[in-house]
Amino acid sequence: MRLQPLLEEAYQSLIALLGRLGRRAEAEELYRQLERRLASELGIRPLDETLRLLGR
């Protein structure tokens, strides 16, 4: 995520792909990275839609 580190839609696509591949731990780590980055740089949380991609 070097080019667009705050583009949540890019994270959503990758999280969804990792989930389909059965790589849940990696998807969850990517979500946590997004969560930290959005909080520190913009003071916001990821969209609910992004969290739903993890099946939560």
N, CA, C and O of each residue as an XYZ file, in Angstrom:
224
protein
N       0.823     -1.176      0.000
C       0.000      0.000      0.000
C       0.876      1.253      0.000
O       0.604      2.195      0.745
N       1.877      1.273     -0.789
C       2.797      2.404     -0.803
C       2.258      3.596     -1.588
O       2.489      4.742     -1.202
N       1.546      3.344     -2.679
C       1.133      4.457     -3.518
C      -0.027      5.244     -2.927
O      -0.026      6.475     -2.970
N      -1.009      4.555     -2.379
C      -2.188      5.213     -1.831
C      -2.458      4.664     -0.428
O      -3.391      3.880     -0.249
N      -1.674      5.053      0.552
C      -1.795      4.452      1.877
C      -3.107      4.757      2.588
O      -3.450      4.068      3.548
N      -3.850      5.769      2.144
C      -5.101      6.108      2.806
C      -6.319      5.805      1.941
O      -7.432      6.197      2.292
N      -6.132      5.126      0.834
C      -7.241      4.784     -0.044
C      -7.914      3.512      0.469
O      -7.476      2.397      0.182
N      -8.975      3.704      1.225
C      -9.613      2.570      1.897
C     -10.148      1.539      0.909
O     -10.152      0.346      1.212
N     -10.595      1.971     -0.255
C     -11.120      1.027     -1.237
C     -10.049      0.033     -1.681
O     -10.367     -1.123     -1.960
N      -8.806      0.453     -1.750
C      -7.714     -0.452     -2.106
C      -7.533     -1.505     -1.011
O      -7.329     -2.686     -1.295
N      -7.611     -1.058      0.241
C      -7.528     -2.002      1.351
C      -8.695     -2.981      1.311
O      -8.517     -4.177      1.541
N      -9.884     -2.471      1.018
C     -11.064     -3.338      0.960
C     -10.865     -4.447     -0.068
O     -11.165     -5.610      0.201
N     -10.366     -4.090     -1.231
C     -10.146     -5.087     -2.283
C      -9.156     -6.152     -1.842
O      -9.377     -7.344     -2.057
N      -8.074     -5.723     -1.229
C      -7.059     -6.682     -0.801
C      -7.550     -7.535      0.363
O      -7.269     -8.732      0.406
N      -8.273     -6.946      1.298
C      -8.835     -7.703      2.422
C      -9.805     -8.751      1.904
O      -9.779     -9.897      2.353
N     -10.665     -8.367      0.956
C     -11.623     -9.312      0.380
C     -10.900    -10.451     -0.337
O     -11.277    -11.614     -0.196
N      -9.872    -10.119     -1.098
C      -9.109    -11.144     -1.810
C      -8.445    -12.111     -0.839
O      -8.516    -13.326     -1.024
N      -7.803    -11.578      0.189
C      -7.159    -12.448      1.184
C      -8.177    -13.347      1.860
O      -7.898    -14.516      2.126
N      -9.357    -12.810      2.138
C     -10.411    -13.620      2.741
C     -10.834    -14.766      1.828
O     -10.999    -15.898      2.282
N     -11.007    -14.473      0.542
C     -11.393    -15.521     -0.408
C     -10.319    -16.597     -0.538
O     -10.619    -17.758     -0.816
N      -9.071    -16.198     -0.333
C      -7.960    -17.151     -0.427
C      -7.739    -17.919      0.876
O      -6.847    -18.763      0.967
N      -8.567    -17.614      1.890
C      -8.422    -18.301      3.170
C      -7.276    -17.767      4.012
O      -6.817    -18.448      4.930
N      -6.814    -16.586      3.723
C      -5.685    -15.993      4.444
C      -6.195    -14.940      5.424
O      -5.842    -13.763      5.355
N      -7.044    -15.414      6.342
C      -7.743    -14.536      7.279
C      -6.794    -13.740      8.176
O      -7.019    -12.553      8.411
N      -5.752    -14.372      8.670
C      -4.816    -13.674      9.556
C      -4.177    -12.477      8.837
O      -4.000    -11.413      9.430
N      -3.839    -12.658      7.575
C      -3.254    -11.563      6.804
C      -4.284    -10.461      6.549
O      -3.959     -9.274      6.596
N      -5.514    -10.861      6.283
C      -6.589     -9.883      6.078
C      -6.810     -9.067      7.348
O      -6.986     -7.850      7.286
N      -6.800     -9.735      8.493
C      -6.995     -9.039      9.764
C      -5.830     -8.089     10.069
O      -6.046     -6.988     10.575
N      -4.625     -8.504      9.770
C      -3.470     -7.631      9.984
C      -3.537     -6.406      9.073
O      -3.216     -5.296      9.497
N      -3.944     -6.603      7.848
C      -4.082     -5.483      6.924
C      -5.143     -4.500      7.433
O      -4.963     -3.285      7.346
N      -6.247     -5.032      7.962
C      -7.275     -4.175      8.546
C      -6.702     -3.367      9.713
O      -6.951     -2.166      9.823
N      -5.942     -4.025     10.576
C      -5.334     -3.315     11.715
C      -4.379     -2.218     11.249
O      -4.325     -1.144     11.847
N      -3.628     -2.488     10.186
C      -2.737     -1.461      9.634
C      -3.533     -0.259      9.147
O      -3.174      0.888      9.414
N      -4.614     -0.534      8.431
C      -5.478      0.537      7.948
C      -6.068      1.313      9.117
O      -6.098      2.544      9.105
N      -6.531      0.592     10.114
C      -7.138      1.224     11.286
C      -6.145      2.178     11.967
O      -6.492      3.308     12.307
N      -4.934      1.718     12.156
C      -3.908      2.558     12.789
C      -3.570      3.782     11.930
O      -3.450      4.897     12.438
N      -3.423      3.556     10.648
C      -3.044      4.652      9.754
C      -4.134      5.717      9.682
O      -3.839      6.910      9.763
N      -5.383      5.300      9.530
C      -6.473      6.271      9.464
C      -6.597      7.041     10.774
O      -6.835      8.249     10.771
N      -6.436      6.343     11.887
C      -6.537      7.006     13.193
C      -5.414      8.015     13.381
O      -5.654      9.139     13.823
N      -4.207      7.626     13.054
C      -3.072      8.516     13.311
C      -3.009      9.694     12.344
O      -2.633     10.798     12.740
N      -3.371      9.475     11.092
C      -3.214     10.536     10.103
C      -4.464     11.382      9.890
O      -4.370     12.559      9.542
N      -5.646     10.773     10.102
C      -6.882     11.508      9.830
C      -7.824     11.594     11.023
O      -8.785     12.364     11.008
N      -7.545     10.797     12.065
C      -8.411     10.803     13.234
C      -9.764     10.163     12.990
O     -10.756     10.536     13.614
N      -9.804      9.185     12.069
C     -11.062      8.494     11.762
C     -10.867      6.993     11.837
O      -9.744      6.495     11.910
N     -11.989      6.281     11.816
C     -11.970      4.817     11.807
C     -12.318      4.320     10.404
O     -12.905      5.058      9.613
N     -11.958      3.068     10.090
C     -12.355      2.500      8.807
C     -13.890      2.420      8.706
O     -14.595      2.404      9.715
N     -14.367      2.372      7.497
C     -15.797      2.229      7.259
C     -16.294      0.891      7.787
O     -15.543     -0.084      7.836
N     -17.566      0.847      8.184
C     -18.170     -0.409      8.642
C     -18.077     -1.473      7.560
O     -17.896     -2.654      7.856
N     -18.199     -1.059      6.319
C     -18.111     -1.988      5.195
C     -16.775     -2.731      5.191
O     -16.723     -3.921      4.880
N     -15.714     -2.037      5.533
C     -14.386     -2.659      5.572
C     -14.333     -3.711      6.666
O     -13.789     -4.794      6.456
N     -14.883     -3.412      7.813
C     -14.915     -4.372      8.920
C     -15.757     -5.586      8.537
O     -15.401     -6.715      8.875
N     -16.860     -5.368      7.841
C     -17.731     -6.496      7.433
C     -16.994     -7.475      6.525
O     -17.314     -8.663      6.510
N     -16.022     -6.994      5.776
C     -15.255     -7.890      4.911
C     -14.530     -8.969      5.714
O     -14.195    -10.028      5.184
N     -14.294     -8.692      6.985
C     -13.647     -9.682      7.852
C     -14.663    -10.637      8.463
O     -14.296    -11.571      9.175
N     -15.938    -10.401      8.182
C     -16.978    -11.278      8.719
C     -17.327    -10.965     10.162
O     -17.789    -11.839     10.896
N     -17.111     -9.732     10.569
C     -17.413     -9.332     11.945
C     -18.722     -8.588     12.000
O     -19.148     -8.167     13.075
